[in-house]
Amino acid sequence: MGARFDYAQAEEIRDVFARHGVRYLFLGKSGAILLGFPDTTQDADVFVERTLANGLALVAALRELGFTLTDAEADEIARGKDFVQLKNGPFDLDLVFAPDGIETFADAWRRRVEVEGLPDIELVRADQINQAYERVVKKDVRYRFVIDMASLEA
């Protein structure tokens, strides 16, 4: 197991993924940490857009980051397998191509928030709080929501 996820790892992911044009969002506890919530996690969770071009760019980016990928792992990533867990690099990384409760990457991308260029997920408007809570209770999701306080009526 790698070291605890930290902000420097998020910046490294951001920089390398940007060089390769990878479309992604942080989610889970790693996303919450980037938004300033006090927590720890052992890995970074990344929601990746499932296209062949993005998958191939992701494989190149992961290799640049120092992940040792087998041909089978590279193929799974390029194809966008629903979930790929990597423990063969400088830190542990979970690649999620189909997270629970999110219809499409495009939908999540529209609702993202950015923290110093780090795309994070999932911003919920005030009128979606009850729906988000129900998703958590049903264990439909494995990550935290962030409430868009600007959407609250004064």
CORZI-V76642 format. One record per residue. N is the residue number from 1. RES is the residue in one small letter. PHI is phi in whole degrees, -180 to 180 (999 if undefined). PSI is psi in radians with two decimals (NA if undefined). NEAR is the number of other ideal C-beta (glycine too) atoms within 12 Angstrom. Layout:
{{N & RES & PHI & PSI & NEAR} {N & RES & PHI & PSI & NEAR}}
This chain:
{{1 & m & 999 & 2.43 & 15} {2 & g & -77 & -3.12 & 23} {3 & a & -71 & 2.89 & 16} {4 & r & -55 & 2.52 & 19} {5 & f & -63 & 2.37 & 33} {6 & d & -141 & 3.00 & 22} {7 & y & -61 & -0.64 & 20} {8 & a & -62 & -0.65 & 18} {9 & q & -65 & -0.71 & 33} {10 & a & -61 & -0.73 & 36} {11 & e & -65 & -0.69 & 21} {12 & e & -64 & -0.77 & 26} {13 & i & -59 & -0.84 & 43} {14 & r & -55 & -0.86 & 29} {15 & d & -66 & -0.80 & 19} {16 & v & -71 & -0.76 & 29} {17 & f & -61 & -0.66 & 35} {18 & a & -64 & -0.72 & 19} {19 & r & -60 & -0.55 & 16} {20 & h & -98 & -0.03 & 25} {21 & g & 73 & 0.49 & 18} {22 & v & -77 & 2.28 & 35} {23 & r & -97 & 2.15 & 27} {24 & y & -157 & 2.93 & 45} {25 & l & -141 & 2.47 & 43} {26 & f & -76 & 2.54 & 46} {27 & l & -148 & 3.11 & 44} {28 & g & 73 & -2.74 & 35} {29 & k & -63 & -0.59 & 27} {30 & s & -62 & -0.68 & 41} {31 & g & -65 & -0.71 & 43} {32 & a & -65 & -0.69 & 29} {33 & i & -61 & -0.73 & 32} {34 & l & -64 & -0.45 & 39} {35 & l & -88 & 0.06 & 32} {36 & g & 97 & 0.11 & 16} {37 & f & -77 & 2.37 & 19} {38 & p & -76 & 1.90 & 9} {39 & d & -163 & 2.99 & 19} {40 & t & -136 & 2.73 & 14} {41 & t & -153 & 2.74 & 32} {42 & q & -90 & -0.21 & 23} {43 & d & -141 & 2.93 & 34} {44 & a & -100 & 2.41 & 48} {45 & d & -110 & 2.17 & 41} {46 & v & -128 & 2.20 & 48} {47 & f & -91 & 2.10 & 45} {48 & v & -114 & 2.39 & 47} {49 & e & -64 & 2.30 & 32} {50 & r & -93 & 1.54 & 31} {51 & t & -137 & 2.70 & 21} {52 & l & -62 & -0.76 & 16} {53 & a & -61 & -0.75 & 18} {54 & n & -67 & -0.70 & 29} {55 & g & -63 & -0.73 & 32} {56 & l & -67 & -0.70 & 22} {57 & a & -64 & -0.67 & 27} {58 & l & -64 & -0.74 & 43} {59 & v & -58 & -0.81 & 35} {60 & a & -63 & -0.73 & 23} {61 & a & -65 & -0.74 & 36} {62 & l & -63 & -0.70 & 38} {63 & r & -65 & -0.68 & 23} {64 & e & -64 & -0.63 & 22} {65 & l & -69 & -0.29 & 31} {66 & g & 109 & 0.21 & 19} {67 & f & -80 & 2.33 & 31} {68 & t & -94 & 1.89 & 16} {69 & l & -107 & 2.32 & 28} {70 & t & -74 & 2.90 & 16} {71 & d & -60 & -0.67 & 11} {72 & a & -65 & -0.75 & 13} {73 & e & -64 & -0.76 & 26} {74 & a & -60 & -0.70 & 25} {75 & d & -66 & -0.76 & 17} {76 & e & -60 & -0.73 & 25} {77 & i & -68 & -0.81 & 39} {78 & a & -61 & -0.67 & 29} {79 & r & -75 & -0.35 & 22} {80 & g & 82 & 0.79 & 29} {81 & k & -53 & 2.48 & 23} {82 & d & -48 & -0.76 & 18} {83 & f & -146 & 2.24 & 23} {84 & v & -131 & 2.15 & 36} {85 & q & -106 & 2.15 & 24} {86 & l & -112 & 2.19 & 37} {87 & k & -127 & 0.41 & 20} {88 & n & -119 & 0.68 & 21} {89 & g & -145 & -2.84 & 29} {90 & p & -70 & -0.29 & 25} {91 & f & -156 & 2.86 & 30} {92 & d & -80 & 2.46 & 25} {93 & l & -141 & 2.24 & 42} {94 & d & -105 & 2.15 & 35} {95 & l & -101 & 2.13 & 46} {96 & v & -118 & 2.03 & 38} {97 & f & -99 & -0.26 & 34} {98 & a & -145 & 1.27 & 21} {99 & p & -70 & 2.57 & 34} {100 & d & -59 & 2.38 & 21} {101 & g & 82 & 0.03 & 28} {102 & i & -117 & 2.09 & 31} {103 & e & -65 & -0.93 & 14} {104 & t & -142 & 2.75 & 18} {105 & f & -62 & -0.71 & 30} {106 & a & -59 & -0.69 & 16} {107 & d & -63 & -0.80 & 18} {108 & a & -66 & -0.69 & 36} {109 & w & -61 & -0.70 & 24} {110 & r & -63 & -0.52 & 17} {111 & r & -101 & 0.18 & 29} {112 & r & -70 & 2.81 & 31} {113 & v & -121 & 2.67 & 30} {114 & e & -120 & 2.35 & 20} {115 & v & -119 & 1.87 & 25} {116 & e & 49 & 0.80 & 16} {117 & g & 80 & 0.09 & 17} {118 & l & -99 & 1.94 & 32} {119 & p & -71 & 2.26 & 35} {120 & d & -128 & 2.89 & 38} {121 & i & -139 & 2.66 & 41} {122 & e & -128 & 2.12 & 41} {123 & l & -80 & 2.25 & 31} {124 & v & -117 & 2.25 & 32} {125 & r & -71 & 2.79 & 21} {126 & a & -56 & -0.66 & 19} {127 & d & -74 & -0.03 & 13} {128 & q & -108 & 0.05 & 21} {129 & i & -61 & -0.81 & 20} {130 & n & -63 & -0.72 & 15} {131 & q & -64 & -0.74 & 19} {132 & a & -63 & -0.74 & 27} {133 & y & -62 & -0.76 & 16} {134 & e & -61 & -0.66 & 16} {135 & r & -64 & -0.68 & 23} {136 & v & -68 & -0.79 & 20} {137 & v & -60 & -0.72 & 12} {138 & k & -77 & -0.03 & 13} {139 & k & 59 & 0.60 & 11} {140 & d & -73 & -0.41 & 17} {141 & v & -130 & 2.70 & 28} {142 & r & -120 & 0.38 & 27} {143 & y & -137 & 3.04 & 38} {144 & r & -96 & 2.66 & 30} {145 & f & -99 & 2.72 & 35} {146 & v & -119 & 2.22 & 32} {147 & i & -86 & 2.27 & 22} {148 & d & -79 & 1.67 & 20} {149 & m & -64 & -0.43 & 14} {150 & a & -67 & -0.34 & 13} {151 & s & -83 & -0.13 & 16} {152 & l & -73 & 2.41 & 13} {153 & e & -78 & 2.46 & 8} {154 & a & -76 & NA & 6}}
